[in-house]
């Protein structure tokens, strides 16, 4: 990887001669994620960010490869977090659109296409490192570290507010919720926090009131929503407010928190902890990570796509930037060569600083970039970074505890490989024939 950010290189390239012999055929990038439905906030905002990224690339003349410029095109497919639609989308984007990179949310939508993208050698990104396994050599998690980063929020809370000892948590039963629950279990146990109530619910449920009432019956200091979908985070938070809860909210995400403040109160949401900052945060003002100027990205994004900023608005873009660095280094679009170029770097400039490729001990393959991650707290009605927690340092101390909790919920890679064979009965077809 080059040390400079994409934005910095883009600014420099604008004042240098463009080394091109004419525009070639477009480089196509696939975006296979939920663009509608309850998981929309983890898909559609990411597509907005990717389109903004592509427009910057093309304004600068396109992607430079072997002395020639190529325009970049983003081709999207709405899978709605439906495994069957994900199969349809993968076939369309890979076989018909010939995309050179496939961007995905992952989870339940990646499982049915695992063999397909591997057989076709499609370099694919996921926001869920828990998707990784030794039989997915072309799958990488270069930007988001879900659910590993959730340990930083728990660790910060334990140090910041030692009186917050009694926790009630809930999580949906799916490929997003299960690894998240395992991680929160491990993180809470590491801090010797008492789990007074744990609820696992069907992801199609809308029984937020019943869930929250059962949690509140234990008189917890903290309510933890784990990685519940945005509609549920809002519904459960509103219910907790209506029932007079006075403690803290702990959640992986808090998308559209201004609307949540408006529906509850500034006092109720004050001190809520989650993992995703706004990019106008003062702590990012002089930070050199995947964008030289995160404030400008935030301003451009919110101006072009108002009221849509979410946890993933920048994450797919972060993956694109790291992929671009691999393309530049390899000087080819070949998935094998680009991946090799990316993996050659021991220290990579990750989203929030330097990171290393890691994961063999937990996922069976070191295809995740692991580094620091911000802890975000709502202060005076604004999300603010309170510190950058070290995931590698936490793993050094508590890796075995995390493995145990992942094992309890069948989330270790060797357990998921066995489960893969059950997909035939789920989808009524042989996935190897895709």
C-alpha positions in Angstrom: 0.0 0.0 0.0 1.1 3.5 -0.6 1.4 5.7 2.5 -0.7 8.6 1.1 -4.4 8.5 1.2 -6.5 8.4 -2.0 -7.8 11.9 -1.5 -4.2 13.2 -1.3 -3.1 11.3 -4.4 -6.1 12.6 -6.2 -5.3 16.2 -5.3 -1.7 15.7 -6.5 -2.8 14.0 -9.7 -5.0 17.0 -10.6 -1.9 19.2 -11.0 0.2 16.7 -12.9 0.0 15.7 -16.5 -2.4 12.8 -17.2 -0.5 9.9 -18.5 -3.1 8.3 -20.8 -3.5 7.1 -24.3 -7.3 7.4 -24.4 -10.0 6.1 -22.2 -10.5 2.3 -22.2 -13.5 0.2 -21.3 -14.9 0.9 -17.9 -13.8 -0.9 -14.8 -16.9 -2.3 -13.2 -17.4 -2.7 -9.5 -20.3 -4.7 -8.1 -22.3 -3.6 -5.1 -24.4 -6.5 -3.7 -26.2 -5.4 -0.5 -29.6 -4.5 1.0 -30.9 -1.3 -0.7 -34.4 -1.7 0.8 -36.0 -3.3 3.8 -35.0 -3.4 7.5 -31.3 -3.6 6.7 -31.3 -0.8 4.2 -29.3 1.6 6.4 -26.3 -0.8 6.1 -26.5 -1.0 2.4 -27.9 2.0 0.6 -25.8 4.7 2.3 -22.8 2.7 1.4 -23.8 2.7 -2.3 -24.1 6.5 -2.0 -20.6 6.7 -0.7 -19.2 4.4 -3.5 -20.9 6.6 -6.2 -19.3 9.7 -4.6 -15.9 7.9 -4.7 -16.4 6.8 -8.3 -17.3 10.4 -9.4 -14.0 11.7 -7.8 -12.0 9.0 -9.6 -13.6 9.8 -13.0 -13.2 13.6 -12.5 -9.5 13.0 -12.1 -9.4 11.1 -15.4 -10.2 7.6 -14.3 -8.3 4.6 -12.8 -4.7 4.6 -14.1 -3.6 1.1 -15.1 -0.5 0.4 -17.3 -0.3 3.9 -18.5 -3.9 4.2 -19.5 -7.0 5.7 -17.8 -10.2 3.7 -17.3 -13.5 5.1 -16.1 -15.0 3.4 -13.0 -18.6 2.2 -12.9 -20.6 1.1 -9.8 -23.2 -1.6 -10.6 -25.6 -2.4 -7.8 -28.1 -5.1 -7.0 -30.6 -4.9 -4.2 -30.6 -8.2 -2.3 -32.7 -6.9 0.6 -30.7 -9.2 2.9 -32.4 -12.1 1.2 -30.1 -15.1 0.5 -32.0 -16.1 -2.6 -31.8 -12.6 -4.0 -28.1 -12.6 -3.2 -27.6 -15.6 -5.4 -29.5 -13.9 -8.3 -27.4 -10.7 -7.8 -24.1 -12.5 -7.7 -24.8 -14.3 -10.9 -25.9 -11.1 -12.6 -22.9 -9.0 -11.4 -20.2 -11.6 -12.0 -21.5 -13.3 -15.2 -23.3 -10.5 -16.9 -21.6 -7.3 -15.7 -18.1 -8.8 -15.3 -17.3 -6.9 -12.2 -13.7 -6.9 -11.0 -14.6 -6.4 -7.3 -17.7 -7.4 -5.4 -18.7 -5.3 -2.4 -21.0 -6.9 0.1 -22.5 -6.5 3.6 -22.0 -10.2 4.0 -23.6 -12.5 6.6 -26.6 -14.6 5.5 -26.3 -13.1 2.0 -22.7 -14.3 1.5 -23.2 -17.9 2.7 -25.1 -19.2 -0.4 -22.6 -17.6 -2.9 -19.4 -18.7 -1.1 -18.5 -21.4 -3.5 -19.6 -19.4 -6.5 -17.3 -16.4 -5.9 -14.4 -18.7 -5.0 -14.7 -20.8 -8.1 -14.9 -17.7 -10.3 -12.0 -16.0 -8.3 -14.0 -12.9 -7.6 -12.3 -10.6 -5.1 -15.1 -9.9 -2.6 -15.3 -7.7 0.4 -17.4 -8.2 3.5 -18.2 -6.0 6.4 -18.3 -9.1 8.6 -15.0 -10.8 9.3 -17.1 -13.7 10.8 -17.7 -14.6 7.1 -14.1 -15.5 6.7 -12.8 -19.1 6.5 -10.0 -21.0 4.8 -12.2 -22.0 1.9 -12.9 -18.3 1.0 -9.4 -17.2 -0.1 -10.8 -14.3 -2.2 -13.0 -12.9 0.6 -11.5 -10.0 2.6 -12.6 -7.8 5.4 -10.5 -4.7 4.8 -12.6 -2.0 6.4 -15.2 -3.0 9.0 -14.3 -5.3 11.9 -17.8 -6.3 13.0 -18.2 -7.5 15.7 -14.6 -7.3 17.0 -14.7 -3.5 17.6 -17.6 -3.8 20.0 -15.1 -4.9 22.7 -13.7 -1.4 22.7 -17.1 0.2 23.7 -17.5 -2.3 26.6 -13.9 -1.7 27.8 -14.4 2.0 27.7 -17.7 1.9 29.6 -16.1 -0.3 32.3 -13.3 2.1 32.9 -15.4 5.3 32.5 -18.4 4.2 34.6 -17.5 1.4 37.1 -21.0 1.7 38.6 -22.6 0.4 35.4 -22.3 -3.3 36.3 -25.7 -4.8 35.6 -26.4 -5.4 31.9 -29.4 -6.6 30.0 -28.8 -7.4 26.3 -30.6 -8.7 23.3 -29.7 -9.8 19.8 -31.4 -11.2 16.7 -30.7 -14.8 15.6 -28.8 -14.4 12.3 -25.3 -14.0 10.9 -25.1 -10.4 12.1 -26.6 -10.9 15.6 -25.0 -14.2 16.6 -21.3 -13.2 16.3 -22.2 -9.8 17.9 -23.8 -11.5 20.9 -20.8 -13.8 21.3 -18.4 -10.8 21.2 -20.5 -8.8 23.7 -20.6 -11.8 26.0 -16.8 -12.1 25.9 -16.3 -8.4 26.4 -18.7 -8.2 29.3 -17.1 -11.2 31.0 -13.7 -9.7 30.5 -14.8 -6.7 32.5 -16.6 -8.8 35.1 -20.0 -7.2 34.3 -23.1 -9.0 35.3 -25.5 -10.1 32.5 -28.8 -9.9 34.3 -30.9 -10.8 31.2 -30.2 -12.0 27.7 -32.8 -12.3 24.9 -32.3 -13.8 21.5 -35.1 -12.9 19.1 -36.2 -13.7 15.6 -34.9 -11.0 13.1 -38.4 -10.7 11.6 -40.0 -9.8 14.9 -41.3 -6.4 15.7 -42.0 -7.1 19.3 -39.7 -4.4 20.6 -42.0 -3.6 23.6 -42.0 -7.1 24.9 -38.3 -7.5 24.6 -37.5 -4.2 26.4 -40.0 -4.8 29.1 -38.4 -8.2 29.9 -35.0 -6.6 30.0 -36.2 -3.7 32.2 -37.7 -6.2 34.7 -34.2 -7.0 35.8 -33.5 -3.3 36.7 -30.3 -3.1 34.6 -27.8 -0.2 34.7 -27.2 -0.7 30.9 -29.4 -1.8 28.0 -27.4 -3.3 25.2 -29.0 -3.7 21.7 -25.9 -5.6 20.3 -26.1 -5.3 16.5 -29.9 -5.0 16.1 -31.1 -3.5 12.9 -31.8 0.3 12.9 -35.6 0.0 13.1 -35.3 -2.2 16.2 -32.7 0.1 17.8 -35.1 3.0 17.4 -38.1 1.1 18.6 -36.4 -0.4 21.6 -34.8 2.9 22.6 -38.2 4.6 22.4 -39.8 1.9 24.5 -37.0 2.2 27.1 -37.6 6.0 27.2 -41.4 5.6 27.6 -40.8 3.2 30.5 -38.6 5.7 32.3 -35.2 4.0 32.0 -32.4 6.2 33.4 -29.3 4.1 32.6 -27.1 4.0 29.6 -27.7 2.6 26.1 -24.9 0.4 24.6 -25.3 -0.5 20.9 -23.1 -1.4 17.9 -24.7 1.3 15.8 -27.0 4.3 16.4 -27.9 5.3 12.8 -29.9 8.5 12.6 -29.4 9.3 16.2 -30.7 12.9 15.8 -34.2 11.5 15.0 -33.9 9.2 18.0 -33.0 12.2 20.2 -36.1 14.0 18.8 -38.3 11.0 19.6 -37.0 10.6 23.1 -35.1 13.4 24.8 -31.5 14.8 24.8 -31.2 13.8 28.5 -32.2 10.2 27.7 -29.8 9.7 24.9 -26.9 11.5 26.6 -24.1 9.0 27.3 -25.2 6.4 24.8 -22.3 4.4 23.5 -21.8 3.0 20.0 -19.0 2.5 17.5 -19.5 4.8 14.5 -18.5 8.5 14.4 -19.7 11.3 12.2 -16.9 12.4 10.0 -17.0 16.0 11.2 -15.7 14.8 14.5 -12.8 17.0 15.9 -10.8 13.8 16.6 -10.7 13.2 12.8 -9.7 16.7 11.8 -6.0 16.0 11.5 -6.1 12.2 11.1 -4.5 10.7 8.1 -6.4 7.5 7.3 -8.2 6.4 4.2 -9.3 10.0 3.4 -7.0 13.0 3.8 -9.9 15.1 4.7 -12.8 13.2 6.3 -14.7 16.4 7.0 -14.9 17.2 3.3 -16.2 13.7 2.6 -18.8 14.1 5.3 -19.8 17.5 3.9 -20.0 16.3 0.3 -21.9 13.2 1.3 -24.5 14.9 3.5 -25.0 17.6 0.8 -25.6 15.1 -2.0 -27.4 12.5 0.1 -29.1 14.4 3.0 -30.5 12.5 6.0 -28.9 9.2 4.9 -25.5 9.1 6.8 -25.1 5.7 8.6 -22.5 3.4 10.0 -21.7 2.2 6.4 -21.6 5.4 4.5 -17.9 5.3 4.3 -17.0 1.6 5.0 -17.5 0.3 1.4 -15.5 3.3 0.2 -12.7 2.4 2.6 -12.6 -1.1 1.1 -12.5 0.5 -2.4 -9.5 2.7 -1.5 -7.5 -0.3 -0.2 -8.4 -2.3 -3.3 -7.3 0.7 -5.5 -3.9 0.7 -3.7 -3.6 -3.0 -4.5 -4.5 -2.4 -8.1 -1.9 0.3 -8.4 0.8 -1.8 -6.8 0.0 -4.9 -8.9 -0.7 -2.8 -12.1 -3.5 -5.3 -13.0 -7.1 -6.0 -12.2 -6.4 -9.8 -11.6 -8.0 -10.8 -8.3 -5.0 -13.1 -7.5 -2.4 -10.4 -8.1 -4.3 -7.6 -6.5 -4.9 -9.6 -3.3 -1.3 -10.7 -3.2 -0.2 -7.0 -3.5 -2.6 -6.1 -0.7 -1.3 -8.9 1.6 2.4 -8.1 1.0 2.1 -5.1 3.2 2.6 -6.0 6.9 1.3 -2.6 8.1 -1.6 -1.2 6.1 -3.1 2.3 6.5 -6.5 1.1 7.7 -9.7 3.2 8.3 -8.5 4.6 11.6 -4.7 4.2 11.4 -2.2 1.3 10.9 -3.6 -2.2 10.9 -2.3 -5.7 10.2 -3.8 -8.6 8.3 -5.1 -11.0 11.0 -7.7 -13.7 11.6 -6.1 -17.2 11.2 -6.6 -17.9 14.9 -10.3 -17.1 14.8 -11.4 -17.3 11.2 -8.8 -19.8 9.8 -7.4 -17.2 7.5 -5.7 -13.8 8.0 -7.9 -11.8 5.6 -9.1 -9.1 8.0 -7.4 -5.8 8.7 -7.3 -5.3 12.5 -6.3 -2.2 14.3 -7.8 0.6 16.5 -11.4 1.5 16.4 -13.3 4.6 17.8 -15.6 4.5 20.8 -18.4 7.0 20.3 -20.6 8.7 22.9 -23.5 11.0 22.5 -22.6 14.3 24.2 -24.8 17.4 24.0 -26.9 15.8 21.2 -23.8 15.0 19.0 -21.9 11.8 18.4 -18.3 12.3 19.6 -15.2 10.0 19.6 -14.1 9.6 23.2 -11.1 7.3 22.4 -9.6 4.9 19.9 -9.5 1.5 21.5 -7.0 -1.1 20.5 -8.6 -4.3 19.2 -5.2 -6.2 18.9 -4.4 -5.4 22.5 -7.8 -6.7 23.7 -7.4 -9.9 21.6 -3.9 -10.4 23.1 -5.6 -10.7 26.5 -8.9 -12.2 25.8 -8.7 -14.1 22.5 -9.5 -17.5 24.1 -12.5 -16.1 25.9 -13.8 -14.8 22.5 -13.2 -18.2 20.9 -15.2 -19.9 23.6 -18.2 -17.6 23.2 -18.0 -18.0 19.4 -18.0 -21.7 19.8 -21.1 -21.6 22.0 -23.0 -20.0 19.2 -21.5 -22.1 16.4 -19.7 -19.1 14.9 -16.2 -20.5 14.6 -15.1 -21.1 11.0 -15.0 -24.9 11.3 -18.5 -24.9 12.6 -19.8 -22.7 9.8 -18.1 -24.9 7.2 -20.2 -27.9 8.4 -23.3 -25.7 8.4 -22.7 -24.8 4.7 -23.7 -28.2 3.5 -27.2 -27.6 5.0 -27.8 -24.8 2.4 -29.0 -27.3 -0.2 -32.0 -28.1 1.9 -32.6 -24.4 2.7 -32.6 -23.2 -0.9 -33.8 -26.4 -2.6 -30.8 -26.5 -5.0 -27.2 -27.4 -5.3 -25.2 -24.3 -4.7 -22.2 -25.8 -6.5 -24.1 -25.7 -9.7 -24.5 -21.9 -9.6 
